[in-house]
């Protein structure tokens, strides 16, 4: 479980970037956060994993024992421990391209082993087998030895998901995980993420209302730093207009865009 209580964040000039953000996500839920550019979606997500400290408010995250921790108030050592169990899938993958897919997955647990061990001998055979199993869960175990830099965007995002699975998190955050992907690859990634909510809360930032309507169990809309909607992922046209305003026409154009035809070369 993760519970966000009255998060606020302001610029030095007093302008509020987050203005009383509150919501709760339980295991079994895949929650998509929507909103126009600059609404505060990514800022909210950064507060959820401790990368950004709000001016006020609480972010309560349950650990593997069901004990809640307010990551806005814990010390650096405790924050590091809690973040070890928060899996994150990034828009830009955040993979080491010169390493293999398997090695990138194992990096997910680097923060859970001692510095001395990581320097002397790294991961065990048992951990390598666990990383391979994580790749198998997302159907790319056959790419385990491939250099990550040689993979497609969709394959790299699958490696990132496997890395999060291998981390054995109690919470999964996804920061625009399908923004760089073609529609077909985006659907595959959403289909892979959704079942993960059966074992942990999953919260993601998205720009594609049609995807959150199909794959998320719930949608939260943020505008001007405030939650203006929290409920059914299938949004009405009126609600979409309220959320996005002038941006809605651009989003609809992107949804119906047809990829350019391939040009054959001799």
DRENMARFI-756204 format. One line per 2 residues: number of its first residue (from 1); their letters; for each residue x, y, z of C-alpha. Coordinates in Angstrom, 2 decimals, m for minus. Layout:
N
NUM) a) X Y Z  ...
// end
This chain:
266
1) xx) 0.00 0.00 0.00  1.03 3.58 m0.66
3) xx) m0.85 6.54 0.75  m0.17 10.14 m0.27
5) xx) m1.45 12.81 2.10  m1.68 16.50 1.20
7) xx) 1.57 16.90 m0.75  2.57 20.50 m1.46
9) xx) 5.55 21.92 m3.33  6.13 25.56 m4.25
11) xx) 8.67 27.62 m6.18  10.64 30.33 m4.34
13) xx) 8.22 32.91 m5.79  5.34 31.16 m4.05
15) xx) 3.81 29.50 m7.09  2.43 26.09 m6.09
17) xx) 3.55 23.15 m8.22  1.75 20.61 m6.02
19) xx) m1.27 21.77 m4.08  m2.66 19.21 m1.64
21) xx) m2.16 16.00 m3.64  m3.79 13.06 m1.83
23) xx) m4.64 9.49 m2.87  m4.18 5.88 m1.80
25) xx) m3.23 2.83 m3.90  m3.52 m0.75 m2.68
27) xx) m2.14 m4.05 m3.92  m4.26 m5.16 m6.87
29) xx) m4.50 m1.67 m8.35  m2.77 m0.36 m11.48
31) xx) m3.29 3.41 m11.27  m2.53 5.73 m14.15
33) xx) m1.81 9.41 m13.50  m2.93 11.69 m16.33
35) xx) m2.79 15.43 m16.87  m1.62 18.16 m19.22
37) xx) 2.02 19.22 m19.55  3.27 20.90 m16.40
39) xx) 0.37 19.65 m14.30  2.60 18.09 m11.61
41) xx) 2.43 14.41 m12.63  6.17 13.72 m12.70
43) xx) 6.78 15.85 m9.61  4.25 13.71 m7.77
45) xx) 5.94 10.51 m8.91  9.35 11.84 m7.80
47) xx) 7.90 12.43 m4.34  6.67 8.83 m4.23
49) xx) 10.18 7.39 m4.43  11.96 10.04 m2.39
51) xx) 13.77 11.74 m5.28  11.99 15.01 m4.42
53) xx) 11.10 16.20 m0.94  7.81 18.09 m0.76
55) xx) 7.39 21.24 1.32  4.74 19.44 3.35
57) xx) 2.70 16.26 3.30  3.27 12.55 3.76
59) xx) 4.05 9.56 1.55  3.39 6.36 3.52
61) xx) 4.77 3.19 1.93  4.32 m0.27 3.42
63) xx) 7.39 m2.50 3.43  7.46 m6.27 2.90
65) xx) 6.36 m6.75 6.53  3.37 m4.42 6.17
67) xx) 4.98 m1.65 8.24  4.35 1.89 6.95
69) xx) 7.17 4.39 6.47  6.79 8.09 5.69
71) xx) 9.61 8.59 3.18  9.27 12.37 3.53
73) xx) 10.50 12.17 7.12  12.89 9.19 7.39
75) xx) 16.65 9.71 7.56  18.90 9.05 4.58
77) xx) 19.80 5.52 5.68  16.19 4.51 6.16
79) xx) 15.18 6.18 2.89  17.81 4.15 1.06
81) xx) 16.47 0.96 2.63  12.87 1.76 1.67
83) xx) 13.84 2.73 m1.89  15.53 m0.64 m2.36
85) xx) 12.00 m2.09 m2.47  10.56 0.51 m4.86
87) xx) 10.82 m0.64 m8.47  10.93 2.10 m11.11
89) xx) 10.45 1.83 m14.87  11.71 4.92 m16.69
91) xx) 10.77 6.48 m20.01  14.42 6.37 m21.12
93) xx) 14.99 2.79 m19.85  18.09 3.74 m17.74
95) xx) 20.01 0.67 m18.88  23.74 0.19 m19.36
97) xx) 23.87 m0.47 m23.10  27.32 m2.10 m23.10
99) xx) 26.11 m4.77 m20.67  23.94 m7.76 m21.50
101) xx) 20.22 m7.91 m20.74  20.93 m10.36 m17.91
103) xx) 23.55 m8.08 m16.34  21.19 m5.12 m16.52
105) xx) 18.51 m7.09 m14.71  20.92 m8.06 m11.92
107) xx) 21.80 m4.39 m11.40  18.31 m4.07 m9.94
109) xx) 19.56 m5.62 m6.70  22.89 m3.81 m6.57
111) xx) 21.67 m1.62 m3.72  20.74 m4.72 m1.69
113) xx) 24.25 m6.19 m1.50  27.29 m4.85 0.33
115) xx) 29.78 m2.60 m1.43  32.60 m5.04 m0.62
117) xx) 30.74 m7.96 m2.16  29.86 m5.99 m5.30
119) xx) 33.55 m5.14 m5.77  34.99 m8.59 m5.02
121) xx) 32.68 m11.05 m6.74  29.31 m9.49 m7.56
123) xx) 26.24 m11.68 m7.86  25.85 m15.38 m7.09
125) xx) 24.80 m18.10 m9.52  21.49 m18.28 m7.68
127) xx) 20.91 m14.56 m8.26  21.82 m14.92 m11.93
129) xx) 19.24 m17.71 m12.20  16.67 m15.42 m10.58
131) xx) 17.46 m12.66 m13.06  17.04 m15.12 m15.94
133) xx) 13.70 m16.17 m14.47  12.62 m12.50 m14.42
135) xx) 13.50 m12.20 m18.11  11.48 m15.36 m18.72
137) xx) 8.41 m13.82 m17.09  8.39 m11.09 m19.72
139) xx) 9.15 m13.50 m22.60  12.72 m12.43 m23.49
141) xx) 14.91 m15.00 m21.72  16.34 m15.83 m25.15
143) xx) 17.87 m12.33 m25.25  19.67 m12.69 m21.90
145) xx) 23.20 m12.61 m23.37  22.49 m9.90 m25.96
147) xx) 24.04 m6.48 m25.47  21.25 m4.15 m24.39
149) xx) 22.36 m1.50 m26.87  21.48 m3.88 m29.71
151) xx) 17.87 m4.33 m28.60  14.79 m2.50 m29.87
153) xx) 13.03 0.08 m27.72  10.29 m2.36 m26.77
155) xx) 12.85 m5.03 m25.84  14.83 m2.55 m23.73
157) xx) 11.68 m1.60 m21.84  11.03 m5.29 m21.20
159) xx) 14.54 m5.57 m19.72  13.71 m2.60 m17.48
161) xx) 10.53 m4.36 m16.31  12.49 m7.55 m15.62
163) xx) 15.00 m5.51 m13.60  12.13 m4.13 m11.50
165) xx) 10.71 m7.64 m10.97  14.12 m8.96 m9.92
167) xx) 14.35 m6.17 m7.34  11.41 m7.85 m5.53
169) xx) 9.67 m4.52 m4.86  6.66 m3.80 m2.68
171) xx) 5.72 m0.86 m4.94  6.20 m0.29 m8.68
173) xx) 6.37 3.18 m10.25  6.36 3.77 m14.01
175) xx) 7.47 7.14 m15.38  5.98 7.47 m18.89
177) xx) 7.06 3.90 m19.76  5.47 3.83 m23.23
179) xx) 6.08 7.37 m24.47  9.02 6.35 m26.69
181) xx) 7.37 3.24 m28.13  5.29 2.52 m31.21
183) xx) 1.62 1.59 m30.54  2.22 m2.15 m30.86
185) xx) 5.15 m2.18 m28.43  3.25 0.13 m26.07
187) xx) 0.38 m2.37 m25.84  2.81 m5.20 m25.08
189) xx) 4.40 m3.20 m22.26  1.03 m2.31 m20.73
191) xx) m0.01 m5.97 m20.87  3.19 m6.90 m19.03
193) xx) 2.82 m4.22 m16.37  m0.81 m4.82 m15.46
195) xx) m0.42 m8.32 m13.92  2.35 m7.01 m11.65
197) xx) m0.33 m5.14 m9.69  m1.55 m8.50 m8.38
199) xx) 1.44 m8.58 m6.01  2.07 m4.86 m5.41
201) xx) 0.54 m1.42 m6.01  1.49 m0.04 m9.44
203) xx) 1.42 3.70 m10.17  2.37 5.17 m13.55
205) xx) 2.43 8.52 m15.32  0.97 8.41 m18.82
207) xx) 0.04 10.67 m21.72  m2.25 8.16 m23.44
209) xx) m5.83 8.14 m22.03  m6.80 5.33 m24.41
211) xx) m4.10 3.10 m22.87  m5.02 3.85 m19.27
213) xx) m8.69 3.24 m20.11  m7.86 m0.23 m21.41
215) xx) m5.20 m1.43 m18.97  m5.42 0.55 m15.71
217) xx) m7.87 m0.25 m12.92  m8.14 3.41 m11.93
219) xx) m7.11 6.85 m13.15  m6.04 9.95 m11.23
221) xx) m6.03 13.26 m13.11  m3.84 16.14 m11.96
223) xx) m4.19 19.71 m13.22  m2.48 22.82 m11.87
225) xx) m0.99 20.73 m9.07  m4.36 19.43 m7.83
227) xx) m6.21 16.12 m8.13  m9.32 16.91 m10.18
229) xx) m10.43 13.31 m10.84  m9.94 9.94 m9.16
231) xx) m11.97 7.00 m10.40  m13.00 4.89 m13.38
233) xx) m10.23 4.72 m16.01  m12.75 5.13 m18.84
235) xx) m13.07 8.90 m18.97  m15.94 10.75 m20.62
237) xx) m15.23 13.27 m23.38  m16.30 16.07 m21.04
239) xx) m13.78 14.95 m18.43  m11.02 14.67 m21.03
241) xx) m11.75 18.24 m22.11  m11.66 19.39 m18.48
243) xx) m8.32 17.66 m17.91  m6.48 18.53 m21.10
245) xx) m8.19 21.59 m22.59  m6.36 22.66 m25.74
247) xx) m3.95 19.71 m25.50  m6.75 17.24 m26.20
249) xx) m6.71 17.78 m29.98  m2.97 17.03 m30.07
251) xx) m3.46 13.85 m28.03  m6.22 12.69 m30.38
253) xx) m3.98 13.31 m33.40  m1.24 11.18 m31.81
255) xx) m3.72 8.37 m31.08  m4.82 8.17 m34.72
257) xx) m1.43 8.81 m36.31  m0.48 6.24 m38.96
259) xx) 3.21 5.24 m39.05  4.94 6.22 m42.33
261) xx) 5.23 3.36 m44.87  8.52 1.54 m45.14
263) xx) 10.50 2.49 m48.24  12.14 m0.42 m49.97
265) xx) 15.73 0.06 m51.10  17.68 m1.87 m53.69
// end
